[in-house]
Amino acid sequence: MHREFHEALPRLLRPGGVYSYFNGLAADNAFFHRVYCELAARELAALGFTTQFVPLPVAAAAAAEVRLRIGKGLPARGVASSARVQ
């Protein structure tokens, strides 16, 4: 994951600050994507943060591109959920 960066967040964020990122890990596999979301949430919780994952809608054209990329054995790229950490 992004452990070293996450460990620096308490020093980087202002009190009440929000850190947001796109979690594209295992974007081509819903099960493993959820596993990575859970791992990130646990890692951040250990640092004292609450985490909220928000699924992002993918436009039909983008979804078609992702299917095409996966069909060619390429990374899905761009399929992600957003994590909001406080």
Helices and strands as residue ranges (DSSP letters): H 3-12, E 19-23, H 30-46, E 51-55, H 60-71, E 81-85
